[in-house]
Structures are given as structure tokens and as C-alpha cells.
Amino acid sequence: MKTTTEVFLSRNFVEFGPFTAEEVTGFAARGLFMAGDYLCGGAAAEWLPYQDWLTVRSEEHTSELQS
């Protein structure tokens, strides 16, 4: 299931985006995130460290597949 929810990246106090959740997971797969990167949007309404955001996204995606 494809989502159009906007996700924003904060790196060194500069915000980038919007990106789709699929783009963000692609960035992670390519190893583009750095320590200190934060993401907001999609499954998370607040800024989260990128690893935490990916965990929330993974849990959300798994529950969608089980529905």
C-alpha cells in the first residue's frame, strides 16, 4: 500500500522535504542517514531519531499487511 503522507528530515537543524515514506525507507536502505538525523511525519507526529522513525514505520507497515 503506497502512502502520500509527507515526511521531513532534519539534519544539523536544517529541514529537508517533503519526502514520501517510501523515499525515506529507500534512503535508509542506501545508508544515507547520519547519526543525529531526525524524521517527522508519516507514522510519527513528532520529531524522532531516524532509527526510531523507521521502527515505527516498519511496525505500521506490518500491521497494514496483516489487516
N, C-alpha and C positions, 0 to 999 in steps of 0.2 A: 504494500500500500504506500503510495507516494504522498508526502505531505508538502504543503506550501508555507508552513509556518516559518517565519523569519528567525534566524539565529545570528547573533552578533558576537564577534571576537574582540576581546580586549587584550592588547599586548603592550606592555610598558605604558599603560594609561592612555593609549590611543585606541579608539574603537574602529573596527572594520566590519563591513557587511552592508546589507543583509546577505546571508547565505541560506541555502536550504539545509535541512538536517542531513540529507544525502550528501551534499557537498562537504559538510563538516566531517562526516564519517569517512569520506574519501580522503580528506586532508590527514586524518588520523592514520588511515591505512598506509599513506605515503610517508608518515613520520614527520609531518610538517609542524607539529605543535612543539612548543618550548615550555620548559618549566616556568611557571608564572603566568601562563596564558589562562584566561577565563572566558567562559561562554555564557550567554544569556539567551533565552528564547526556546522555542520548541517545548520540550517536557519540563523545562525549568523556568520559572518566572523571575528568578533572582540570578545574580552572577555566581557561577560555580567554577572551581578549578576544572580545566578541560577533562581531566580523568573522571571526575565525579559526574560531569555532564554526560560523558559517553556511557557511564554505568547506568544513569537514569534513562538515557535513550535506548540502551540495549534492553533494559527491563520493560520499557514501554513497547518496544518493537516485539519482544517475545510475547507479551500479553495480547497484542493485536493479532499475532499469528494463531494464538490458542483460542481466540474468540470465534 
